[in-house]
Amino acid sequence: MTRYRPPSPKGACYITPEGEKALRDEVRQLWKVERPTVTATVHEAAKNGDRSENGDYIYGKRRLREIDSRVRFLTKRLEELNVVSHIPSDQNKVYFGAWVTIENDSGEESEYRIVGPDEFDLSLRKLSMDSPLAKAMLGKRLDDEVIVTTPKGQQSYYITAIRYNEASVL
């Protein structure tokens, strides 16, 4: 038996303008603020002599590798992303960037925004377009039924509202 695992499929290459700004801000924060601070700490720790037992030096070098890796990943990812900054002409249909209100069979309503995989955050009600629920909602219209297969079985929802935030989409 081998430990080989095939690479996970890449997420969709779409992002909202807010998501792109957040990723660019993260790169700027890491490169312009955090990296120089950690570099200075490592430089000072290196002056102290024996580096093999110097925690500041060891953990600082590790943090520098983490920062460089994250900056490299974000830079490459930003190059391949497509920023979706327009509102679709048919606003009665669910597209990328839409705020969708759904209602389950119990009458409970939830609202989600369909965003790219790089910016999803369920605590902010942002749902990745690669998720099963978002995939089921894309292309649907108001009052359409959405059926999603979950580990608990099939669940059905009804789309009760679709809106596109004018202020956030350029």
N, C-alpha and C positions, 0 to 999 in steps of 0.2 A: 504494500500500500504506500502510495506516495503522498506527500504533503502539498502537491501542486494544486493550486486553485486558479481557475481561469480568472482573468481580470474582470472586475465588475464593469457592466456597460456604462458608458459615459452618460451623464445626464443631458437633458435637452440644453441647447445653446441659446436660450432666450433669457433675458433679464429686464426688469423694469428700470427706468432711470434712477429711482431711489436706490435700488439694489446695486447698480453700477457705482453710484456715488459712495455707498457704504464700503464696497470692496476697494475703491480707490483711496478712500480715507484710511482704511486699514493698512494698505500698503504704505501710505505716507506716514502714518503713525509708527509702524514698525521700522521703516527705513530712516526716517528723519529724527525720531524721538527716542525710541526704545534701543535701537542698535547702537547709536553713539554712547548712550548711557552704559550699556553692558560692555561695550568695547573699553570704555574708560575704567570700569571696574576690573576687567580682566588685565588691563595694562598695569594697574596699581598692584593687583595680586601677583603678577609675574615678577614685579620688582622685589617681592618678599623672599625670594630664594626658592626653596624646595617646592616644586610644583606638584609633586606626586601626592602630597598630603595637604595641599592648599585647596580648601573647599570653594573659596571664591573663584579661584582660577578654573577648577574642574567644572563647577556648575555654570560659570560664566561662559566657558567654551561650549558647553552643551546648549545653553540658551542661544548663543550666537548661531549654532547650527540649525536650531529650530526656527529662528527668525529668518535666516537665509532660505531655508527650505520653504517656509510659508510664503515669503516674498516671491520666490521663483514660481511656486504653484499659482499664486494669484496673478502674477504678471502674464504667464502663459494662458491662464483661463480668461483673463480680460481680453486678450487678443482674439480669442475664438468666439466670444459671446456677441450676440446680436441684441442691441438695445431696442426694445419695442416701445416707441414713444408716441404712437398715434392711437386715436380712438377709432374703433371700427365703425363703418357706416351703418351697419345693422346692429343697433345697441340692444335689441331684444333677443340676441343670441349670445351664448357664453363663449367668450374668447379669452386668450391670455390677458391677464391684467384686470379681469372683471371681479367685482365684489358680488358674490352669489349667496343669496339667502335660501337655505333649504329647510324643509320641514320633514320630520320622520313620521312614522305611523302613529306615534303617541302624541303628536301635535307640538313637539319641542322644536324650536327653530334655532338654527346656527347660521352664522355668516362667515364666509371665508373669501379670501382673495387668492386667485390663482396666479402664482408667481413661478419663477424659475427655480431649479433645484439648489442654486447657490444662495438663495435668500429666504427659503421657507423657514417659518418659525410658528409653530402651532400656538404658542402663548400670545403671539400677535395676530392670530387668525390668518396667517399666510400659509397656504397649502401648495406644495410642489405640484407642478403640472405633470410630473411623472408618477404621482400617487394614484392608487386605484380610484379614489373618489373623484379627483380632478379629471382623470382620463374619462370617467363616465359622464362627467358634467360638460366637458368641452363639446361644443356644437349643439347643445340642447337649447330649447327655448323656454320661455316663461310657462309655468304649469306642466312642464314635461316631467315624466317619472324617470328617476335615476335609480338603477339597480346596481348595487355593489356587492361583490362576493367577499366576505370576510371570514376569518377563522370560525366565527359563530354562525356562519351561514349567510344566506343572501339577505341584504337589508335594502329597503326601498325608501327613497326620499322624493320629495316633490320640490321643484324650483319655484319659490314664491316671489323672488325679486332678483333682478340683475341690474347692476349699475356700474358705471365707469366713472371713476373719480376725476373730474375735469382738472382739478388743481394739481394732481400728482402726475398726470400723463401730459406730456408737452405737446 
